[in-house]
Amino acid sequence: MAHLERNIVIRAPAERVWGVLVDPVRSPDWEAGLVAVERADALLDQADTSCIQIMNFRGRTLEGECQVTEAFAPHTRVVRI
């Protein structure tokens, strides 16, 4: 199974960053290639929450489920796409 881990530094309070990260409605504003989010009934801040992401990748439109597998606010979130 493929594994990708990203660590970045953002100069803002962790709680503020977490609020943006877990709000699926705001995801297209900051996530490259993401053009829409569907079936996002809740914040993605707990295990087993999910949404459908619509992405443009190399000229193709892809649709996939984004499911939270682990969440430890406000520092760590693991998702499966």
VEXKOL-270420 format. One record per residue: residue number from 1; residue in one letter; chain; x, z, y of N, C-alpha, C in turn. Coordinates in pm, 1 decimal, decimal comma. Example, Ala and Ser with C-alpha at 12.3 -4.5 7.8 and 13.67 -1.06 7.14 Angstrom:
// residues 2
 num residu chaine      n.x      n.z      n.y     ca.x     ca.z     ca.y      c.x      c.z      c.y
   1      A      A   1319,0    780,0   -569,0   1230,0    780,0   -450,0   1320,0    780,0   -330,0
   2      S      A   1285,0    708,0   -225,0   1367,0    714,0   -106,0   1290,0    787,0      3,0
***
This chain:
// residues 81
 num residu chaine      n.x      n.z      n.y     ca.x     ca.z     ca.y      c.x      c.z      c.y
   1      M      A     84,0      0,0   -117,1      0,0      0,0      0,0     89,0      0,0    124,0
   2      A      A     54,9    -81,7    219,8    130,6    -89,4    344,8    107,4     36,3    427,4
   3      H      A    207,5     73,8    503,3    200,3    194,5    584,9    262,1    163,4    721,1
   4      L      A    192,4    200,6    825,2    243,5    182,4    960,8    229,9    314,2   1033,8
   5      E      A    336,9    356,1   1096,2    333,7    479,2   1175,0    385,1    447,7   1313,1
   6      R      A    311,5    493,2   1415,1    351,8    469,6   1553,9    357,9    600,7   1627,4
   7      N      A    461,8    617,7   1702,7    476,1    732,4   1791,9    507,2    679,1   1930,4
   8      I      A    434,2    727,2   2029,8    457,0    685,1   2167,5    450,7    806,8   2258,3
   9      V      A    508,0    794,2   2376,8    503,6    900,4   2477,1    411,6    853,7   2589,7
  10      I      A    312,1    935,6   2620,2    219,4    908,1   2730,2    223,0   1027,8   2822,9
  11      R      A    245,8   1001,6   2947,9    256,4   1109,9   3045,5    117,8   1148,7   3097,4
  12      A      A     45,1   1221,6   3012,7    -88,6   1272,5   3046,0   -115,4   1390,2   2952,5
  13      P      A   -206,8   1478,1   2990,8   -239,6   1590,3   2901,8   -292,1   1539,8   2766,8
  14      A      A   -252,6   1607,3   2659,5   -291,9   1566,0   2524,3   -443,6   1555,8   2509,4
  15      E      A   -517,9   1645,3   2568,0   -663,2   1643,5   2555,9   -723,3   1517,7   2619,9
  16      R      A   -666,6   1474,0   2730,6   -715,7   1353,1   2797,6   -687,7   1229,2   2712,3
  17      V      A   -567,0   1220,3   2658,0   -530,3   1107,9   2572,4   -618,0   1107,1   2447,4
  18      W      A   -639,0   1222,8   2386,9   -723,1   1234,2   2267,9   -864,0   1182,6   2298,1
  19      G      A   -918,6   1218,6   2413,2  -1052,8   1174,0   2450,7  -1064,7   1023,3   2456,4
  20      V      A   -962,1    955,9   2504,6   -962,3    809,2   2509,4   -942,2    752,8   2368,9
  21      L      A   -851,7    809,0   2293,0   -818,3    760,3   2159,4   -937,4    764,0   2064,2
  22      V      A  -1019,9    865,8   2071,7  -1128,9    882,7   1974,5  -1260,6    820,4   2019,4
  23      D      A  -1265,2    764,1   2139,3  -1388,0    702,1   2190,7  -1386,9    553,9   2154,9
  24      P      A  -1463,2    513,1   2052,2  -1457,2    373,8   2008,1  -1504,8    274,4   2113,8
  25      V      A  -1590,0    315,7   2202,7  -1639,8    226,5   2308,2  -1525,4    186,1   2402,4
  26      R      A  -1428,9    274,4   2422,1  -1317,0    247,7   2512,2  -1199,4    177,2   2444,1
  27      S      A  -1202,2    166,0   2312,4  -1089,8    107,7   2238,2  -1050,1    -32,7   2283,4
  28      P      A  -1145,1   -123,7   2309,9  -1103,1   -258,2   2353,5  -1026,8   -258,4   2486,5
  29      D      A  -1039,3   -151,4   2565,5   -967,8   -143,1   2693,1   -817,5   -124,4   2674,2
  30      W      A   -775,9    -67,9   2562,0   -634,1    -36,6   2545,8   -571,9    -89,7   2416,9
  31      E      A   -649,6   -127,5   2318,1   -592,5   -172,2   2190,7   -579,7   -324,7   2188,7
  32      A      A   -457,5   -374,3   2179,9   -430,2   -517,8   2184,3   -503,4   -591,6   2073,1
  33      G      A   -570,8   -700,7   2109,5   -639,4   -783,7   2013,2   -780,0   -740,5   1978,8
  34      L      A   -815,1   -618,2   2011,8   -949,4   -568,1   1980,9  -1045,8   -617,2   2088,3
  35      V      A  -1150,3   -687,5   2046,6  -1243,1   -745,0   2143,7  -1379,7   -677,6   2143,7
  36      A      A  -1415,8   -609,5   2034,9  -1545,8   -542,8   2029,8  -1545,8   -435,8   1920,7
  37      V      A  -1638,3   -341,8   1934,7  -1657,9   -236,8   1835,4  -1807,0   -229,7   1805,4
  38      E      A  -1840,0   -224,6   1677,1  -1979,2   -216,2   1634,3  -1997,6    -94,7   1544,2
  39      R      A  -2121,0    -54,4   1528,4  -2158,2     59,5   1443,3  -2074,3    182,9   1472,5
  40      A      A  -2054,0    208,0   1599,9  -1979,9    326,0   1644,1  -2081,3    429,8   1691,0
  41      D      A  -2128,8    509,6   1597,6  -2234,2    605,4   1627,9  -2182,3    739,9   1677,7
  42      A      A  -2052,3    761,6   1669,0  -1995,4    890,6   1708,3  -1849,8    870,5   1748,7
  43      L      A  -1793,6    975,3   1807,6  -1650,7    974,1   1836,4  -1574,7    970,5   1704,9
  44      L      A  -1459,8    907,6   1706,0  -1375,8    897,6   1586,3  -1274,1   1012,1   1585,3
  45      D      A  -1328,6   1133,7   1583,3  -1244,2   1252,5   1595,1  -1249,1   1343,9   1473,6
  46      Q      A  -1312,9   1298,3   1366,4  -1322,8   1377,7   1244,6  -1305,4   1286,0   1123,8
  47      A      A  -1257,6   1342,0   1014,7  -1245,5   1265,1    891,1  -1381,5   1209,3    851,3
  48      D      A  -1380,6   1089,6    796,0  -1498,4   1017,9    746,9  -1586,5    958,0    855,7
  49      T      A  -1545,3    962,7    982,9  -1615,5    885,5   1084,8  -1556,4    745,8   1085,7
  50      S      A  -1637,0    646,9   1124,7  -1587,5    510,4   1119,9  -1662,5    420,5   1216,8
  51      C      A  -1609,7    299,8   1232,8  -1673,7    196,2   1312,6  -1625,0     61,6   1259,5
  52      I      A  -1685,9    -44,4   1305,9  -1643,1   -179,7   1272,0  -1570,1   -236,1   1393,6
  53      Q      A  -1448,1   -285,9   1372,7  -1369,4   -343,7   1480,7  -1366,6   -496,0   1465,6
  54      I      A  -1384,2   -565,0   1577,6  -1373,9   -710,0   1582,6  -1245,9   -741,6   1659,5
  55      M      A  -1154,1   -814,3   1593,2  -1023,6   -841,8   1653,1   -993,8   -991,0   1653,8
  56      N      A   -916,5  -1033,0   1752,9   -858,1  -1166,7   1754,2   -714,0  -1152,5   1709,4
  57      F      A   -678,0  -1227,2   1606,6   -542,1  -1221,6   1553,4   -498,0  -1362,3   1518,6
  58      R      A   -396,9  -1411,2   1589,7   -342,4  -1545,6   1567,8   -451,0  -1653,0   1567,8
  59      G      A   -541,5  -1641,8   1664,2   -645,5  -1741,8   1681,1   -764,5  -1726,9   1587,9
  60      R      A   -764,3  -1624,4   1505,6   -875,5  -1600,1   1413,9   -948,7  -1473,3   1454,0
  61      T      A  -1077,9  -1470,0   1429,5  -1157,0  -1349,7   1452,9  -1168,7  -1274,7   1321,3
  62      L      A  -1127,9  -1149,7   1323,2  -1131,7  -1065,7   1203,8  -1223,8   -947,6   1226,7
  63      E      A  -1291,8   -906,0   1123,3  -1380,1   -790,5   1130,3  -1337,4   -693,3   1021,7
  64      G      A  -1324,6   -565,8   1056,9  -1284,9   -466,7    957,5  -1331,4   -328,3    995,6
  65      E      A  -1339,5   -245,3    894,9  -1380,7   -107,0    917,4  -1259,1    -23,3    954,6
  66      C      A  -1276,3     60,4   1054,6  -1175,3    158,2   1094,2  -1231,5    294,3   1056,3
  67      Q      A  -1170,6    360,1    957,6  -1219,7    488,8    910,3  -1114,1    595,8    932,7
  68      V      A  -1155,1    706,1    991,7  -1065,9    819,8   1011,9  -1051,8    892,7    878,7
  69      T      A   -927,9    912,1    834,6   -904,6    986,1    710,8   -857,0   1128,5    737,0
  70      E      A   -791,9   1150,0    852,6   -747,4   1283,6    893,0   -751,5   1291,4   1044,6
  71      A      A   -785,5   1408,5   1096,5   -784,7   1428,3   1241,9   -748,8   1572,9   1272,8
  72      F      A   -647,8   1588,3   1356,5   -601,7   1720,0   1398,8   -587,1   1717,2   1550,6
  73      A      A   -698,8   1739,8   1618,4   -702,3   1732,5   1764,8   -606,3   1833,9   1824,9
  74      P      A   -542,8   1800,8   1933,9   -541,5   1672,6   2002,9   -414,7   1592,3   1978,4
  75      H      A   -352,8   1606,5   1861,7   -221,6   1543,8   1843,3   -211,8   1438,5   1734,0
  76      T      A   -288,9   1445,5   1629,6   -269,1   1355,0   1516,6   -402,6   1302,3   1466,4
  77      R      A   -405,5   1170,9   1442,1   -521,8   1107,8   1380,0   -470,5    999,8   1286,8
  78      V      A   -522,5    996,5   1165,8   -484,7    896,9   1066,1   -608,2    811,9   1039,1
  79      V      A   -590,5    679,8   1047,0   -702,5    589,8   1021,9   -663,9    489,1    915,3
  80      R      A   -765,6    439,1    847,1   -748,6    330,1    750,8   -827,0    213,2    804,3
  81      I      A   -762,6     97,4    815,0   -828,3    -22,7    867,4   -854,3   -115,7    751,2
***
